[in-house]
Amino acid sequence: MRLDVKVIPRSSQEKVTELGQNNLKVYVHAAPEDGLANEAVIRLLAEHLGVPRRALRIVKGEKSRKKVVEIN
């Protein structure tokens, strides 16, 4: 399964909101530097979806706010 994710880095709070089917908005504290925001997105999505972090990976948009995350 793949999810379209819009990331809001440097947010004051960390949360996941659903914009529609397979479409999420993820707010993270981390800055988009050295992959920190990507790691925060994976951690937060894993918690939200109730799956282990190793089950998620970013397949598109590693350096963009719009990402595609795959769930195995």
Secondary structure, DSSP 8 states (H G I E B T S, - for coil): -EEEEEEE-S-SS-EEEEEETTEEEEE-SS-SSTTHHHHHHHHHHHHHHT--GGGEEEEE-TTSSEEEEEE-
